[in-house]
């Protein structure tokens, strides 16, 4: 893999480890899921984010797993963008999810092409 791919994987992996943990333990994230009307999905999303972050880090050694993790993160973040659109959130509120959806999509495609 390239240096850019590895750096983006590591950075994105750290991001999702942090936000996965926040999703599980943060009162602010709990309130956000309640605002979205999906409080029962908070634990699932938190676990998926943690698994995605771990998968990106393991993917630095096992590239196929990194590709699968990136696909999962891209799908998850795309769903978040759609959810935020449905909530009427501003573009700036959607920017982070949109950015990571695109980064994960790039990691998926680039990683797959390098297998």
C-alpha positions as CSV (number, residue, x, y, z in Angstrom):
1,X,0.0,0.0,0.0
2,X,1.1,3.6,-0.3
3,X,2.1,5.9,2.5
4,X,-1.0,8.1,1.9
5,X,-3.3,5.0,2.2
6,X,-1.6,3.9,5.4
7,X,-1.7,7.3,7.0
8,X,-5.3,7.8,6.1
9,X,-6.1,4.3,7.4
10,X,-4.3,4.9,10.7
11,X,-5.9,8.4,11.2
12,X,-9.4,7.2,10.2
13,X,-9.0,4.1,12.4
14,X,-8.1,6.3,15.4
15,X,-11.0,8.6,14.7
16,X,-13.5,5.6,14.7
17,X,-12.0,4.1,17.9
18,X,-12.6,7.5,19.6
19,X,-16.1,8.0,18.2
20,X,-17.1,4.4,18.8
21,X,-16.1,4.7,22.4
22,X,-17.9,8.1,22.6
23,X,-21.0,6.6,21.1
24,X,-21.0,3.9,23.8
25,X,-20.2,6.2,26.8
26,X,-20.9,9.8,26.0
27,X,-24.0,11.6,27.2
28,X,-23.7,14.0,24.3
29,X,-23.8,11.1,21.8
30,X,-26.7,9.6,23.7
31,X,-28.6,12.9,23.3
32,X,-27.7,13.0,19.6
33,X,-29.2,9.6,19.0
34,X,-32.3,10.6,20.9
35,X,-32.5,13.7,18.7
36,X,-32.3,11.5,15.6
37,X,-35.1,9.3,17.1
38,X,-32.9,6.2,17.0
39,X,-31.7,5.7,20.6
40,X,-31.8,1.9,20.4
41,X,-29.2,1.9,17.6
42,X,-26.5,3.8,19.6
43,X,-24.8,0.7,21.0
44,X,-24.8,-1.0,17.7
45,X,-23.3,2.0,15.9
46,X,-20.7,2.4,18.7
47,X,-19.7,-1.2,18.3
48,X,-19.6,-1.0,14.5
49,X,-17.4,2.1,14.7
50,X,-15.0,0.4,17.1
51,X,-14.8,-2.6,14.8
52,X,-14.3,-0.4,11.8
53,X,-11.4,1.4,13.6
54,X,-9.8,-1.8,14.7
55,X,-10.3,-3.2,11.2
56,X,-8.5,-0.3,9.6
57,X,-5.6,-0.8,11.9
58,X,-5.4,-4.5,11.4
59,X,-5.8,-3.8,7.7
60,X,-2.3,-2.2,7.7
61,X,-1.1,-5.8,8.2
62,X,-4.0,-7.8,6.5
63,X,-5.0,-5.6,3.6
64,X,-8.2,-7.5,2.8
65,X,-9.6,-6.8,6.3
66,X,-8.8,-3.1,5.9
67,X,-10.8,-3.0,2.7
68,X,-13.8,-4.6,4.4
69,X,-13.5,-2.2,7.3
70,X,-13.3,0.8,5.0
71,X,-16.4,-0.4,3.0
72,X,-18.3,-0.8,6.3
73,X,-17.3,2.7,7.5
74,X,-18.2,4.2,4.2
75,X,-21.6,2.7,4.3
76,X,-22.1,3.7,8.0
77,X,-21.1,7.3,7.3
78,X,-23.3,7.5,4.2
79,X,-26.2,6.4,6.4
80,X,-25.3,9.1,8.9
81,X,-25.3,11.8,6.1
82,X,-28.8,10.6,5.0
83,X,-30.0,10.7,8.6
84,X,-28.7,14.2,9.1
85,X,-30.3,15.4,5.8
86,X,-33.6,13.9,7.1
87,X,-33.2,15.8,10.4
88,X,-32.6,19.1,8.5
89,X,-29.1,19.5,9.8
90,X,-26.8,22.1,8.2
91,X,-24.0,21.3,5.8
92,X,-21.5,22.0,8.5
93,X,-23.2,19.5,10.7
94,X,-22.9,16.9,7.9
95,X,-19.4,17.7,6.8
96,X,-17.6,15.4,9.2
97,X,-19.7,12.3,8.3
98,X,-19.5,13.2,4.6
99,X,-15.7,13.7,4.8
100,X,-15.2,10.3,6.4
101,X,-17.6,8.6,4.1
102,X,-15.5,9.8,1.1
103,X,-12.2,9.0,2.8
104,X,-13.4,5.5,3.6
105,X,-14.7,5.1,0.1
106,X,-11.3,6.1,-1.3
107,X,-9.6,3.6,1.2
108,X,-12.0,0.9,0.0
109,X,-11.3,1.4,-3.7
110,X,-7.6,2.1,-3.5
111,X,-7.1,-0.8,-1.1
112,X,-9.1,-3.2,-3.3
113,X,-7.1,-2.2,-6.3
114,X,-3.9,-2.9,-4.4
115,X,-4.9,-6.5,-3.3
